[in-house]
């Protein structure tokens, strides 16, 4: 059987949670599929480096643009382009024009099935969803084969706000290769990292976007009264703002930003504490990676984070948007090595029980294969 031709519609392709999962699935499917990736931000391609050699993945320059105002002529271009594929996978709001184009034109020209993935919201909807976008989503999603969400929070939004039927909504929790994180981290995996005597290392993995509010994490680390190193792994448009905040607070020498790094299992275990400062999350893969590496988590109670970590760790999570709460939780963890160890062990056990990737890969393969009429796809 010929490889499945899969078109991916992304808001950006910098390496964040949704991109990491999409790449993991591409690598898992191997030669069973060939992939074409379109992004609304053509230069945001940081996740491209994580695609395994030998995987067919194209980033065409002559495809219709996901950036632009909605109009029928533009949607017609999408429909013509879609006819070249067996399956369309769309991701988040930035791909919704493509979803709408398929919904409008599928009744005129048979087009491949669409499975939409919704992983969360940018800063413009972090506090409150926009009514016009909710209406647009509700209409665009009406003829998709499935809407996939990773979290309980998004599942309820899909059902109650976007009015999607239960038969179409699929909640597939994110998963990782938990066993890989039990290995000792590799020295030299983070360029420029060297632990100093007595230093506590606080780390995070995130796309450097405004919704992650990483300047808040910089301020929280600056407020701690002990030697602390902050490592922020990721790339994105907020890098300069993060570096400027560290310089303003006089901790530029304690901030390490190595950019995008492949295979977090090699280095997450170098941290003592994993921290999030986001205004909005759903089921962040980075938290699962930290748990699998045996780390305690300091974070706001956004999305499903409180349901993900071990119960004893959940007690330590702060209120959304509370910088003081983040500071208090970081201080408590930094001051108590025994607490860090206990919470890290509990988080690792929970990751092993709840978030191993095998089940996630099986569920995605079955969903995609069923949509394409290829029941053995990806197995």
Secondary structure, DSSP 8 states (H G I E B T S, - for coil): ---EEEEEEES--SSSHHHHHHHHHHHHHGGGEEEEEEESSTT--GGGGGS-TT--EE--SSS--S-S---HHHHHHHHHHHTT-SEEEEESGGGHHHHHHHHHHTTTS---EEEEEE----GGGSSS--HHHHHHHHHHGGG-SEEEESSHHHHHHHHHTS---TTTEEE----B-GGGGGS---TTSSTT----TT-EEEEEE----GGG-HHHHHHHHHT-SS-EEEEEE--STTHHHHHHHHHHTT-GGGEEEEE--S-GGGTGGG-SEEE---S--SS-HHHHHHHHTT-EEE-B--TTHHHHS-HHHHTT-B-TT-HHHHHHHHHHHHH-HHHHHHHHHHHHHHHHHH-BHHHHHHHHHHHHHHHHT-TTTT-
